[in-house]
Amino acid sequence: MPKNQEKEPENISWPVPEYDKHEKSGSWYIFYSIVAFLLILYSFLSGNFLFAVIIIIAAIVIVLRDGQEPDLVKISLTEEGVMVGKKFHDYDDFKNFSIIYKPQREIKNLYFEFNNSLKPRLSIPLGKMNPLLIRKKLLKYLPEDLDRTDRPLSEELGKLFKL
């Protein structure tokens, strides 16, 4: 083997946080508390008490989740599929993959689209991984979606609203 050619590792692994944790200021909590209060008030005025319960549960979940640090989950790209923590996804489960790499905007994500359209896309931050190495590995097993050039709207909104 020539010296300038590196042998590609069989498995590629890296840790990622379980979810994105956004730093929230006091004004964020005040604004969303007012929104939650107005929604609860509306639900009582309209007689929709279930909506009030849903808003209260959502607020409790958000506050409890903000008090915790996300666990690290190990991502592994193997010869047979993708391991996300303890969950295995065979390459046959996926329709395609895409990598969004925009260092100026701090975007470096890997996306998998499932064959089953009822399953949501799998979004994995690449962290300090080399996107070219990941792409080279995945092209052996899956087609690449070159049409995806930016993060999905759902992720953009989550970042905007810090959810």
Buried (B, 14 or more C-beta within 10 A) or exposed (E): EEEEEEEEEEEBEBEBEEEBEEEBEEEBEEEBEEEBEEBBEEBEEEEEEEBBEBBBEEBEEBEEEBEEEEEEBEBBBBEEBBBBEEEEBEBEBBBBBBBBBEEEEEBBBBBBBBEEEEEEBBBBBBEEBEBEBBBEBBEEBBEEBEEBEEBBEEBEEBEEEBE
